[in-house]
Amino acid sequence: MDRHVDLDAARTTWLEDGYVVLPGYLPADELTAAQGELGQLFPSGDDFHDGVDPGRNARFIGDEFDGIDGFPFASLALNRVPVSDALVTLATTLLGTDAVRLYSAEAWAKYQGAADYDQDLHRDYLNHTILVPSSDPAFAQVEMFVFLSDVTPDLGAPRMVRRSPATESLPAKPNFFPRAEVAEDDGGFVAGDGRPDLYEAEVPATGPAGTVVAFRPETVHRGAAITEPRGARFTMHLNYRPAAVEWAHRHAWADRSHQDAWYAFVEQATPRQLELFGFPPPGHAYWTEETLAGVGQRYPGLDLSPWQGLTHDQATASTGSSR
């Protein structure tokens, strides 16, 4: 990671342009550890293209989204990426608050020729909020593409459209903008008229492994085809929101919280990292002798000492005895 990144300047660019590209931002040790365990989730580019394991390859063929694995991952090193201090600091800076939540985390493998990764330009709000984006920064959300391999235009670099009067004038519907005229869908979410002007304005967001592309759900963008022969691309798609923005979500962590990978992650995580998923911080009224005992039973490997200060029960008893 470039320790001289000006995050305040990055926030200004993110707010004004709708996205910001931070080359090589993820710390090298965290990147190296994550890359070293990618094989636990995905075949390497060479293994895929050489057909080393056709059964393993099969899931990636046909549908671009079948290359996605959701958090918690089989790899502990990959699980540590979404809660990296560098990425959490970036999220809190962009969102303007220390109270943030991680509301989705996915790892994504793409291979040249496996599927059609070329998308129409669109915005992401339809599966990132039950409402629509607000122009008020207090209600912002941030999405991040974290490159776990080098990403070039030929390796499917995401195409981004800078915020402009043309994008600011877009209403909530339609949300998908084909290059040429098409039949509108019944819900009116696909534009019938082509928007070649938006495609003329798009630019590829490229960078070496470790690069982070931070953008907003209302930013117009799209996935692009991988054209490099035998090409492969490995990324993470991470999403953060202010804790108070309860209408913004993609996944419920509770329905994944009895997986072995979840227990392995929780039992080595810090209180600050667990707050990203909704764990109450130390000192919160939730923490009583009763809940500490229960959480200790559920997560026997978790060090509960940070939460075992003055519990809510003890605080109440102390207040009562002083009257």
VENPE-V798163 format. One record per residue. N is the residue number from 1. RES is the residue in three letters. BURIAL is 1 if it has 16 or more other ideal C-beta (glycine too) atoms within 10 Angstrom, else 0. Layout:
((N:RES:BURIAL) (N:RES:BURIAL))
This chain:
((1:MET:1) (2:ASP:0) (3:ARG:0) (4:HIS:0) (5:VAL:1) (6:ASP:0) (7:LEU:1) (8:ASP:0) (9:ALA:0) (10:ALA:1) (11:ARG:1) (12:THR:0) (13:THR:1) (14:TRP:1) (15:LEU:0) (16:GLU:0) (17:ASP:1) (18:GLY:1) (19:TYR:1) (20:VAL:1) (21:VAL:1) (22:LEU:1) (23:PRO:0) (24:GLY:1) (25:TYR:1) (26:LEU:1) (27:PRO:1) (28:ALA:0) (29:ASP:0) (30:GLU:1) (31:LEU:1) (32:THR:0) (33:ALA:1) (34:ALA:1) (35:GLN:1) (36:GLY:0) (37:GLU:0) (38:LEU:1) (39:GLY:0) (40:GLN:0) (41:LEU:1) (42:PHE:1) (43:PRO:1) (44:SER:1) (45:GLY:1) (46:ASP:0) (47:ASP:1) (48:PHE:1) (49:HIS:1) (50:ASP:0) (51:GLY:0) (52:VAL:0) (53:ASP:0) (54:PRO:0) (55:GLY:0) (56:ARG:0) (57:ASN:1) (58:ALA:0) (59:ARG:0) (60:PHE:1) (61:ILE:0) (62:GLY:0) (63:ASP:0) (64:GLU:1) (65:PHE:0) (66:ASP:0) (67:GLY:1) (68:ILE:0) (69:ASP:1) (70:GLY:0) (71:PHE:1) (72:PRO:1) (73:PHE:1) (74:ALA:0) (75:SER:1) (76:LEU:1) (77:ALA:1) (78:LEU:1) (79:ASN:1) (80:ARG:1) (81:VAL:1) (82:PRO:1) (83:VAL:1) (84:SER:1) (85:ASP:0) (86:ALA:1) (87:LEU:1) (88:VAL:1) (89:THR:0) (90:LEU:1) (91:ALA:1) (92:THR:1) (93:THR:1) (94:LEU:1) (95:LEU:1) (96:GLY:0) (97:THR:1) (98:ASP:0) (99:ALA:0) (100:VAL:1) (101:ARG:1) (102:LEU:1) (103:TYR:1) (104:SER:1) (105:ALA:1) (106:GLU:1) (107:ALA:1) (108:TRP:1) (109:ALA:1) (110:LYS:1) (111:TYR:1) (112:GLN:1) (113:GLY:0) (114:ALA:1) (115:ALA:1) (116:ASP:0) (117:TYR:1) (118:ASP:0) (119:GLN:0) (120:ASP:1) (121:LEU:1) (122:HIS:1) (123:ARG:1) (124:ASP:1) (125:TYR:1) (126:LEU:0) (127:ASN:0) (128:HIS:1) (129:THR:1) (130:ILE:0) (131:LEU:0) (132:VAL:0) (133:PRO:1) (134:SER:0) (135:SER:0) (136:ASP:0) (137:PRO:0) (138:ALA:0) (139:PHE:1) (140:ALA:1) (141:GLN:1) (142:VAL:1) (143:GLU:1) (144:MET:1) (145:PHE:1) (146:VAL:1) (147:PHE:1) (148:LEU:1) (149:SER:1) (150:ASP:0) (151:VAL:1) (152:THR:1) (153:PRO:0) (154:ASP:1) (155:LEU:1) (156:GLY:1) (157:ALA:1) (158:PRO:1) (159:ARG:1) (160:MET:1) (161:VAL:1) (162:ARG:1) (163:ARG:1) (164:SER:0) (165:PRO:0) (166:ALA:0) (167:THR:1) (168:GLU:0) (169:SER:0) (170:LEU:1) (171:PRO:0) (172:ALA:0) (173:LYS:0) (174:PRO:1) (175:ASN:1) (176:PHE:1) (177:PHE:1) (178:PRO:1) (179:ARG:0) (180:ALA:0) (181:GLU:0) (182:VAL:0) (183:ALA:0) (184:GLU:0) (185:ASP:0) (186:ASP:0) (187:GLY:0) (188:GLY:0) (189:PHE:0) (190:VAL:1) (191:ALA:1) (192:GLY:0) (193:ASP:0) (194:GLY:0) (195:ARG:1) (196:PRO:0) (197:ASP:0) (198:LEU:1) (199:TYR:1) (200:GLU:0) (201:ALA:1) (202:GLU:1) (203:VAL:0) (204:PRO:1) (205:ALA:1) (206:THR:1) (207:GLY:1) (208:PRO:0) (209:ALA:1) (210:GLY:1) (211:THR:1) (212:VAL:1) (213:VAL:1) (214:ALA:1) (215:PHE:1) (216:ARG:1) (217:PRO:1) (218:GLU:1) (219:THR:1) (220:VAL:1) (221:HIS:1) (222:ARG:1) (223:GLY:1) (224:ALA:1) (225:ALA:1) (226:ILE:1) (227:THR:0) (228:GLU:0) (229:PRO:0) (230:ARG:0) (231:GLY:1) (232:ALA:1) (233:ARG:1) (234:PHE:1) (235:THR:1) (236:MET:1) (237:HIS:1) (238:LEU:1) (239:ASN:1) (240:TYR:1) (241:ARG:1) (242:PRO:1) (243:ALA:0) (244:ALA:0) (245:VAL:1) (246:GLU:0) (247:TRP:0) (248:ALA:1) (249:HIS:1) (250:ARG:1) (251:HIS:0) (252:ALA:0) (253:TRP:1) (254:ALA:0) (255:ASP:0) (256:ARG:0) (257:SER:0) (258:HIS:0) (259:GLN:0) (260:ASP:0) (261:ALA:1) (262:TRP:1) (263:TYR:1) (264:ALA:1) (265:PHE:1) (266:VAL:1) (267:GLU:0) (268:GLN:0) (269:ALA:1) (270:THR:0) (271:PRO:1) (272:ARG:0) (273:GLN:1) (274:LEU:1) (275:GLU:1) (276:LEU:1) (277:PHE:1) (278:GLY:0) (279:PHE:1) (280:PRO:0) (281:PRO:0) (282:PRO:1) (283:GLY:0) (284:HIS:0) (285:ALA:0) (286:TYR:0) (287:TRP:1) (288:THR:0) (289:GLU:0) (290:GLU:0) (291:THR:1) (292:LEU:1) (293:ALA:0) (294:GLY:0) (295:VAL:1) (296:GLY:0) (297:GLN:0) (298:ARG:0) (299:TYR:1) (300:PRO:0) (301:GLY:0) (302:LEU:1) (303:ASP:0) (304:LEU:0) (305:SER:0) (306:PRO:0) (307:TRP:1) (308:GLN:0) (309:GLY:0) (310:LEU:0) (311:THR:1) (312:HIS:1) (313:ASP:0) (314:GLN:0) (315:ALA:0) (316:THR:0) (317:ALA:0) (318:SER:0) (319:THR:0) (320:GLY:0) (321:SER:0) (322:SER:0) (323:ARG:0))
